[in-house]
Amino acid sequence: MIGPIGLPLAPGGGEGTVAQLLAALAAIFVATKALGELAQRFRQPAVLGELVAGVLLGGSVLGVVDASNPVISAMAEIGVMLLLFEIGLETDVRGLIEVGGAATAVALAGVALPFGAAFVAAEALGLSRIPALVCGAALCATSVGISARVLTELGMLDTPEGRVVLGAAVLDDIIGVVILAVVAGIVEGGTMSAPHVGRIAGVAVAFVVAAVVVGARIAPPVFRLAEKMRAAGALGLVALAFAFVLGWLAHEAGSAMIIGAFAAGLVLHDLPKSQELQTSTTRIGHFFVPIFFASVGAAVNLRALMTGQALLVGGALIAVGILGKMAAGYVPWWFKGDKMLVGVAMVPRGEVGLIFAQMGLATGGIDAALYGAIMLMVLVTTFVTPPALGRAAAVRSRRRGVPSQPGIDDLVAGPPREP
């Protein structure tokens, strides 16, 4: 969900451009791993360090990484697709179905509450209707990549709370695609009819259902054939090709590519060789996934945050953005899991909010100051989630009187004291 995939780095290309790319990638790999390790030493999730590395490498500080560079964007897109494919491989569809009602309630409330509150707050601060719409839209969708990564590090992705978060985040990503299309049409002066909005929503939902149902029939014979190939790594590459094809089909259907990649993982979860596929995907993900998190951080423009209007509107968006998502976690009253943990995990907007902001700026729906306000909201919601989620997970474990999942206490206990 970073942006369109482009091939050349710049008009003319050449060895100099490739050399610049190599330097940027080297900086990303070293900085994300070093700061990820530092974050863990301070008992925070590694993803927090990777996001900080992106901010430092971006144009606001060192200027080494340009998040708008089409090749970096393409690699980041592949990174988040691999991340969601891997998450899908680890997710049992039956488990998602069991929490489907709760996930749907969280997703719908997690869109409606922040959208409505942001729209009202923006108009109360003197913004006109279209900028207020862009602000509301930017608060809708959760960044599933960030929450899923933290839950994985905490060993909680396969808990009831983890499945609700994953299902809700995927659903509000689908809803976010619909809202993006609607708001973009309004900003550009078009009129959006109810049938048109319904068609967009229907296509997005139908794609996921069709991908899982049809893919479950196609995948087993394809992968039985792939298992007979003697070429090294053939099975893993066929799996990646399957994920990329579904990602492409999702895009062609008007949905998000990460939805297709996630659906591919769900389809392949029950294959006998799914563990081998996870291993192959993880190895390739070590290259691409850090680029995704670094690009999210690099997209932050610190200078645009330092205006009075950006700070005022940004503060309001942060408040309604956090409270709206956390309130959504309590909407499914029948769910017996930790609702606070679900709400916290739904908070980060990440690259999703940036896409809405970039759309609004490119179409003239918002100005640079309001763009900075949305960026401030994205920055804060993205950076507060990993430590807050780690603490919420530790509280959940202590409340239930069971041993903590590996790494939870380490993530929230604070820096070690000197003897």
C-alpha positions as CSV (number, residue, x, y, z in Angstrom):
1,M,0.0,0.0,0.0
2,I,3.0,2.3,-0.5
3,G,2.3,3.3,-4.0
4,P,2.5,2.3,-7.6
5,I,5.3,0.1,-8.7
6,G,7.6,1.8,-11.2
7,L,10.7,0.4,-12.9
8,P,13.3,3.1,-13.5
9,L,14.7,5.0,-10.6
10,A,14.9,8.2,-12.6
11,P,14.8,9.3,-16.2
12,G,18.0,8.2,-17.8
13,G,18.9,5.7,-15.0
14,G,22.4,4.5,-15.3
15,E,25.2,3.2,-13.0
16,G,25.1,6.3,-10.8
17,T,21.5,5.7,-10.0
18,V,22.0,2.1,-9.3
19,A,25.0,3.0,-7.0
20,Q,22.7,5.4,-5.1
21,L,20.1,2.6,-4.7
22,L,22.8,0.3,-3.4
23,A,23.9,2.9,-0.9
24,A,20.3,3.5,0.3
25,L,19.7,-0.2,0.7
26,A,23.0,-0.7,2.6
27,A,22.0,2.2,4.9
28,I,18.5,0.7,5.4
29,F,19.8,-2.8,6.3
30,V,22.5,-1.6,8.7
31,A,20.3,1.1,10.4
32,T,17.2,-1.0,10.8
33,K,19.1,-4.0,12.3
34,A,21.2,-1.8,14.5
35,L,18.3,0.3,15.8
36,G,16.1,-2.8,16.0
37,E,18.7,-4.4,18.2
38,L,19.0,-1.2,20.3
39,A,15.2,-1.1,20.8
40,Q,15.2,-4.7,22.0
41,R,18.0,-3.9,24.4
42,F,15.7,-1.2,25.9
43,R,13.0,-3.9,25.9
44,Q,10.9,-2.5,23.1
45,P,9.8,-4.3,19.9
46,A,12.4,-4.2,17.1
47,V,9.9,-2.6,14.7
48,L,10.1,0.6,16.8
49,G,13.8,0.8,16.0
50,E,13.2,0.1,12.4
51,L,10.7,3.0,12.1
52,V,13.2,5.3,13.9
53,A,15.9,4.2,11.4
54,G,13.6,5.2,8.6
55,V,13.0,8.7,10.0
56,L,16.7,9.3,10.5
57,L,17.5,8.1,7.0
58,G,14.7,10.1,5.4
59,G,14.7,13.6,3.9
60,S,14.0,15.2,7.3
61,V,17.4,14.2,8.8
62,L,20.1,12.5,6.7
63,G,18.4,12.4,3.3
64,V,19.8,9.0,2.4
65,V,16.4,7.3,1.6
66,D,13.7,8.9,-0.5
67,A,10.5,7.1,0.3
68,S,8.9,8.4,-2.9
69,N,11.6,6.8,-5.1
70,P,9.7,4.4,-7.3
71,V,12.1,1.5,-6.8
72,I,12.2,1.9,-3.0
73,S,8.4,2.1,-3.1
74,A,8.3,-1.1,-5.2
75,M,10.6,-2.9,-2.8
76,A,8.6,-1.6,0.2
77,E,5.4,-2.8,-1.5
78,I,6.9,-6.3,-1.9
79,G,8.1,-6.2,1.7
80,V,4.6,-5.6,3.1
81,M,3.1,-8.2,0.7
82,L,5.7,-10.7,2.0
83,L,4.8,-9.8,5.6
84,L,1.1,-10.3,5.0
85,F,1.7,-13.5,3.1
86,E,3.8,-14.8,5.9
87,I,1.0,-13.8,8.4
88,G,-1.5,-15.5,6.2
89,L,0.6,-18.7,6.2
90,E,0.5,-18.7,10.0
91,T,-3.2,-18.0,10.3
92,D,-5.9,-20.7,10.5
93,V,-9.0,-19.6,8.5
94,R,-11.1,-21.5,11.0
95,G,-9.7,-19.4,13.8
96,L,-10.6,-16.2,11.9
97,I,-14.1,-17.5,11.3
98,E,-14.5,-18.2,15.0
99,V,-13.9,-14.6,15.8
100,G,-15.5,-13.3,12.6
101,G,-18.4,-11.5,14.4
102,A,-16.1,-9.7,16.8
103,A,-13.6,-8.8,14.1
104,T,-16.3,-7.4,11.9
105,A,-17.7,-5.3,14.8
106,V,-14.3,-4.0,15.7
107,A,-13.6,-3.2,12.0
108,L,-16.8,-1.3,11.4
109,A,-16.6,0.7,14.7
110,G,-12.9,1.3,14.1
111,V,-13.8,3.0,10.8
112,A,-16.9,4.8,11.8
113,L,-15.8,6.3,15.2
114,P,-12.5,7.8,14.1
115,F,-13.9,9.0,10.8
116,G,-16.9,10.8,12.4
117,A,-14.9,12.2,15.3
118,A,-12.1,13.5,13.0
119,F,-14.6,15.1,10.6
120,V,-16.4,16.9,13.5
121,A,-13.1,18.0,15.1
122,A,-11.7,19.3,11.8
123,E,-14.8,21.3,11.1
124,A,-14.8,22.7,14.7
125,L,-11.2,23.9,14.1
126,G,-12.4,25.9,11.1
127,L,-11.6,23.5,8.2
128,S,-13.9,23.3,5.3
129,R,-15.8,20.1,4.3
130,I,-13.4,18.6,1.9
131,P,-10.2,18.9,4.1
132,A,-12.3,17.6,7.0
133,L,-13.3,14.6,4.8
134,V,-9.6,13.9,4.0
135,C,-8.8,14.1,7.7
136,G,-11.6,11.6,8.6
137,A,-10.5,9.2,5.8
138,A,-6.9,9.3,7.0
139,L,-8.0,7.9,10.4
140,C,-10.0,4.9,9.0
141,A,-7.6,2.0,8.3
142,T,-5.2,0.3,10.7
143,S,-1.7,-0.5,9.5
144,V,-2.0,-4.2,9.7
145,G,1.7,-4.7,8.9
146,I,2.8,-2.9,12.1
147,S,0.3,-4.5,14.4
148,A,0.9,-8.0,13.0
149,R,4.7,-7.6,13.3
150,V,4.4,-6.6,17.0
151,L,1.9,-9.4,17.8
152,T,4.2,-11.9,16.2
153,E,7.2,-10.6,18.2
154,L,5.1,-11.0,21.4
155,G,4.0,-14.5,20.4
156,M,0.3,-13.4,20.5
157,L,-0.7,-13.6,16.8
158,D,-2.5,-17.0,17.3
159,T,-4.4,-15.9,20.4
160,P,-8.1,-14.9,20.2
161,E,-7.1,-11.3,20.5
162,G,-4.5,-11.6,17.8
163,R,-7.0,-13.2,15.4
164,V,-9.6,-10.5,16.1
165,V,-7.0,-7.8,15.4
166,L,-5.9,-9.5,12.2
167,G,-9.4,-10.0,10.9
168,A,-10.5,-6.5,11.8
169,A,-7.4,-4.9,10.3
170,V,-7.9,-6.7,7.0
171,L,-11.6,-5.8,7.0
172,D,-11.0,-2.1,7.6
173,D,-8.2,-2.2,5.0
174,I,-11.0,-3.3,2.6
175,I,-13.3,-0.6,3.9
176,G,-10.4,1.9,3.6
177,V,-10.0,1.1,-0.1
178,V,-13.7,1.9,-0.6
179,I,-13.4,5.2,1.4
180,L,-10.3,6.2,-0.5
181,A,-12.2,5.8,-3.8
182,V,-15.2,7.7,-2.6
183,V,-13.2,10.6,-1.0
184,A,-10.9,10.8,-4.0
185,G,-14.0,11.2,-6.3
186,I,-15.4,13.9,-4.1
187,V,-12.1,15.8,-3.8
188,E,-11.7,15.8,-7.6
189,G,-15.2,17.2,-8.0
190,G,-17.1,14.1,-9.0
191,T,-20.3,12.7,-7.6
192,M,-20.4,9.3,-6.0
193,S,-23.7,7.4,-6.2
194,A,-24.7,4.7,-3.8
195,P,-24.6,2.0,-6.5
196,H,-21.0,2.9,-7.4
197,V,-19.9,2.8,-3.7
198,G,-21.7,-0.5,-3.3
199,R,-19.9,-1.9,-6.4
200,I,-16.5,-1.0,-5.0
201,A,-17.3,-2.5,-1.6
202,G,-18.8,-5.7,-3.2
203,V,-15.7,-6.3,-5.4
204,A,-13.3,-5.9,-2.5
205,V,-15.2,-8.4,-0.3
206,A,-16.0,-10.8,-3.1
207,F,-12.4,-11.0,-4.1
208,V,-11.2,-12.2,-0.7
209,V,-14.0,-14.8,-0.5
210,A,-13.4,-16.0,-4.1
211,A,-9.6,-16.1,-3.6
212,V,-9.9,-18.3,-0.5
213,V,-12.6,-20.6,-2.0
214,V,-11.2,-21.0,-5.5
215,G,-7.5,-20.9,-4.4
216,A,-8.2,-23.8,-1.9
217,R,-9.2,-26.0,-4.9
218,I,-6.3,-24.9,-7.2
219,A,-3.4,-24.8,-4.8
220,P,-3.2,-28.5,-3.8
221,P,-2.6,-29.9,-7.3
222,V,-0.3,-27.0,-8.2
223,F,1.9,-27.6,-5.2
224,R,1.9,-31.4,-5.5
225,L,3.4,-30.7,-9.0
226,A,5.9,-28.2,-7.5
227,E,7.0,-30.7,-4.9
228,K,8.2,-33.0,-7.8
229,M,10.5,-30.3,-9.1
230,R,14.2,-31.0,-8.4
231,A,15.4,-27.4,-8.7
232,A,16.5,-25.9,-5.4
233,G,13.9,-23.6,-3.8
234,A,11.3,-24.4,-6.4
235,L,8.5,-24.8,-3.9
236,G,9.1,-21.5,-2.2
237,L,9.3,-19.6,-5.5
238,V,6.0,-21.2,-6.6
239,A,4.4,-20.0,-3.4
240,L,5.7,-16.5,-3.9
241,A,4.4,-16.5,-7.4
242,F,1.0,-17.6,-6.1
243,A,1.0,-14.7,-3.6
244,F,2.1,-12.2,-6.2
245,V,-0.5,-13.4,-8.7
246,L,-3.3,-13.0,-6.1
247,G,-1.9,-9.6,-5.2
248,W,-2.0,-8.6,-8.8
249,L,-5.6,-9.9,-9.2
250,A,-6.6,-8.0,-6.1
251,H,-5.2,-4.8,-7.6
252,E,-7.0,-5.4,-10.9
253,A,-10.2,-6.0,-9.0
254,G,-9.9,-2.6,-7.3
255,S,-8.7,-3.9,-3.9
256,A,-5.4,-3.7,-2.2
257,M,-2.5,-5.9,-3.2
258,I,-1.7,-6.9,0.4
259,I,-5.3,-8.3,0.7
260,G,-4.4,-10.7,-2.1
261,A,-1.1,-11.7,-0.5
262,F,-2.8,-12.3,2.8
263,A,-5.5,-14.4,1.1
264,A,-2.7,-16.5,-0.6
265,G,-1.2,-17.2,2.8
266,L,-4.6,-18.3,4.1
267,V,-5.0,-20.7,1.2
268,L,-1.6,-22.3,1.7
269,H,-1.8,-22.6,5.5
270,D,-3.2,-26.2,5.4
271,L,-0.8,-27.6,2.9
272,P,1.6,-30.3,4.2
273,K,4.6,-28.2,3.3
274,S,3.3,-25.0,4.8
275,Q,6.2,-24.9,7.4
276,E,8.7,-25.1,4.6
277,L,6.9,-22.3,2.8
278,Q,7.0,-20.1,5.9
279,T,10.8,-20.7,6.2
280,S,11.3,-19.7,2.5
281,T,9.1,-16.6,2.9
282,T,10.9,-15.5,6.1
283,R,14.3,-15.7,4.4
284,I,13.3,-13.5,1.5
285,G,11.4,-11.2,4.0
286,H,14.6,-10.5,5.8
287,F,15.6,-8.5,2.7
288,F,12.4,-6.8,1.8
289,V,10.5,-6.2,5.1
290,P,13.0,-3.8,6.7
291,I,12.7,-1.7,3.5
292,F,8.9,-1.4,4.2
293,F,9.3,-0.2,7.7
294,A,12.2,2.1,6.9
295,S,10.1,3.7,4.0
296,V,7.2,4.3,6.4
297,G,9.6,6.2,8.7
298,A,11.4,8.0,5.8
299,A,8.1,9.3,4.5
300,V,7.7,11.5,7.6
301,N,8.6,15.1,7.0
302,L,9.5,16.6,10.4
303,R,9.7,20.1,9.0
304,A,6.0,20.0,8.0
305,L,5.1,19.2,11.5
306,M,6.5,22.4,13.0
307,T,3.6,24.8,12.1
308,G,1.0,26.0,14.6
309,Q,-1.9,24.7,12.6
310,A,-0.3,21.4,12.0
311,L,0.3,20.9,15.7
312,L,-3.2,22.0,16.7
313,V,-5.1,19.9,14.1
314,G,-2.6,17.1,14.5
315,G,-3.1,17.0,18.2
316,A,-6.9,16.7,17.7
317,L,-6.5,14.0,15.1
318,I,-4.1,12.0,17.5
319,A,-6.7,12.2,20.3
320,V,-9.7,11.1,18.3
321,G,-7.6,8.6,16.3
322,I,-6.4,6.8,19.4
323,L,-9.6,7.0,21.4
324,G,-11.7,5.9,18.4
325,K,-9.7,2.8,17.7
326,M,-9.5,1.8,21.4
327,A,-13.2,2.3,21.8
328,A,-13.8,0.0,18.9
329,G,-12.1,-2.8,20.8
330,Y,-14.9,-2.7,23.3
331,V,-17.7,-2.8,20.8
332,P,-18.1,-6.6,20.6
333,W,-19.3,-6.9,24.2
334,W,-19.7,-10.7,23.8
335,F,-16.0,-11.2,23.1
336,K,-14.3,-12.7,26.2
337,G,-10.8,-11.7,25.3
338,D,-8.8,-8.6,26.3
339,K,-10.6,-5.7,24.7
340,M,-8.0,-3.2,25.7
341,L,-5.3,-5.1,23.9
342,V,-7.5,-5.4,20.8
343,G,-8.1,-1.6,20.8
344,V,-4.4,-0.7,21.3
345,A,-3.4,-3.0,18.4
346,M,-5.8,-1.2,16.1
347,V,-4.3,2.2,16.7
348,P,-1.4,2.5,14.2
349,R,-2.2,4.1,10.8
350,G,1.3,3.9,9.3
351,E,1.5,3.9,5.5
352,V,-2.3,3.7,5.2
353,G,-2.8,7.2,6.6
354,L,0.1,8.6,4.5
355,I,-1.6,7.4,1.3
356,F,-4.8,9.3,2.2
357,A,-2.7,12.4,3.0
358,Q,-0.7,12.2,-0.2
359,M,-4.0,11.8,-2.2
360,G,-5.4,14.9,-0.6
361,L,-2.3,16.9,-1.2
362,A,-1.9,15.8,-4.8
363,T,-5.5,16.7,-5.6
364,G,-5.5,20.0,-3.8
365,G,-7.9,18.8,-1.1
366,I,-5.5,19.8,1.7
367,D,-2.6,22.2,2.0
368,A,0.9,21.5,3.3
369,A,0.0,22.5,6.9
370,L,-2.9,20.0,7.0
371,Y,-0.7,17.4,5.3
372,G,1.8,17.9,8.2
373,A,-1.0,17.5,10.7
374,I,-2.0,14.2,9.2
375,M,1.6,13.1,9.1
376,L,1.9,14.0,12.8
377,M,-1.1,11.8,13.6
378,V,0.5,8.9,11.5
379,L,3.8,9.4,13.3
380,V,2.4,9.3,16.8
381,T,-0.1,6.5,16.3
382,T,2.6,4.4,14.6
383,F,5.3,5.0,17.3
384,V,3.1,4.6,20.4
385,T,1.6,1.3,19.4
386,P,4.6,-1.1,19.8
387,P,5.5,-0.2,23.4
388,A,1.8,0.2,24.4
389,L,0.9,-3.1,22.9
390,G,3.8,-4.8,24.7
391,R,2.5,-3.4,28.0
392,A,-1.1,-4.4,27.3
393,A,0.1,-7.9,26.5
394,A,2.0,-8.1,29.8
395,V,-1.1,-6.9,31.7
396,R,-3.2,-9.5,30.0
397,S,-0.8,-12.3,31.0
398,R,-0.6,-11.1,34.6
399,R,-4.4,-10.7,34.9
400,R,-4.9,-14.3,33.7
401,G,-2.3,-15.7,36.1
402,V,-0.4,-17.5,33.4
403,P,3.2,-17.4,32.3
404,S,3.9,-14.6,29.9
405,Q,4.5,-15.3,26.3
406,P,8.2,-15.3,25.4
407,G,9.5,-11.7,25.3
408,I,6.5,-9.9,26.8
409,D,8.0,-9.1,30.1
410,D,11.3,-8.2,28.5
411,L,9.5,-5.8,26.2
412,V,7.9,-3.8,29.0
413,A,10.0,-4.1,32.1
414,G,12.2,-1.1,31.1
415,P,16.0,-0.9,30.9
416,P,17.9,-3.3,33.2
417,R,19.2,-1.7,36.4
418,E,22.9,-1.7,37.2
419,P,23.8,-4.1,40.0
